[in-house]
Amino acid sequence: MFIEICSIEGYQINKAAMQHITRKCPPPTAGRQAVFAAWHEARVAAEKRLTAPPRKISFDRKQFAPYLEKSSSDRGIEKLFLEFLRQRAG
């Protein structure tokens, strides 16, 4: 079954997909349809992760240095930025 999946052009099974398939379809009892369904679920989940917005935003500190004399810590800069966004949204 896995050899057939691996032979599909443009897709390779990675570790996360393999773990998902083995959790959903523990060997040796898994049927062909169940394995392909689990493989499809793993692909959909991987695509969602790739298209999700990043969890962190980063900025070049040098560009903001002239405006951030009072706040040198990342936490302080984060608080200022959030305050700015709240004011803009309101």
C-alpha positions, 0 to 999 in steps of 0.5 A: 500500500505504501509503495503505491502511495509513494509512487504517486507523482509529486508526493512523498510520504513524510514522517508526520503522514506516516504516523497519522496513517499508522495511528488511524490504520494500525497494521496489519488489519488496515484495509486499502480504502482506510489507508488511502483515506488516512493518507488523504487526511494527512495531506489535507492537514499538511496543506492547511499547515502550509497555508496557515498564517505564521505564528510569529511576526518579526521586524528588523530592530534597526528600522525601529530604533529611532522610535523605540528609545524607551523600550529596549526589550522585545516585550516592551516593543510588543506592548507598544505595537499592540497599543498602536494597533488598538488605537488604529482599530478603534 
